[in-house]
Amino acid sequence: MDNSALISIGLARYVKAVAEEIGVPPEGTEFEVSDTATAYLGLEGPGPDLMLLWNEKRGWSIAVETDPTEAPLVIAHLGMPLVPPPDAVARFVDDVLAGKPGSPEPEFGVTHDRNRLATRLSDYL
């Protein structure tokens, strides 16, 4: 199996594990593996439409959708590691919803290392 297939399977299962930990139903999740692997989970919370976003360059962040035609406004980053355990992601969401600040935006560079990503997601295969 090639890295793209491994990443797709691993990311699907990782996103499912994170969603279950947070309490997001399957229909509130999406993921895609193309030139960049990404994931989306819709969050229930006070105020505007909140979303939990993940990508292979920056990891997890929480964003607000201000207008469907504009990019979401990121309000908090989880930081390293790139693929943290689902319970760590859930704590991050709880902390941000409770008003605690996130970490600074991670600086991962622009190199895509699909072998490393496949290894990080291998626990979910």
Buried (B, 14 or more C-beta within 10 A) or exposed (E): EEBEEBBBBBBBBBBBBBBBBBEBEEEBBEBEBEEEBBBBBBBEBEEEEBBBBBBBBBBBBBBBBEEEEEEBEBEBBBBEEBBBBBEBBBBBBEBBBEEEEBBEEBEBEEEEEBEBBBBBBEEBE
